[in-house]
């Protein structure tokens, strides 16, 4: 009878451990990015103005787009440590950036003070090739380490960094 009680306790303990493990796994969800080649850190190399045919060489500047999950981070590392952020939607042939925010950084305190919505188009977002608070881009090329995006006004050339 003692062996049966001991076996029963071990069985119950094993059932409890396995049950806890299964419940723990089922309560967690991992969100993964579905961005394909768009994910990553992109260096803006060149900006063409479609209307005039003019262009601007950005290759020596440190202007970046960082893409992760549902967030686009834009930063000019030569000018600011702050940058701005956008949400984006993606289809097979386009990317729509929207909902811009400026990162509020307290340099003296060294802590993040939260994000501030950007409510008007300024140089602050134009320097990244974005001219509207909601800007669609057609994917002319997005493969491997090269990306070319076209809006109504501009064509942006990127290299994955």
Secondary structure, DSSP 8 states (H G I E B T S, - for coil): -HHHHHHHHHHHHHHHHHHHHHHHHHH--------GGG-EEEEEEEEEETTT--EEE-TTS-EEEEEETTEEEEEETTT-S--EEEEEEE-SSEEEEEEEEEEEEETTTTEEEEEEE--S--HHHHTTT--SSSEEEEEEEEETTEEEEE-SSEEEEEEE-
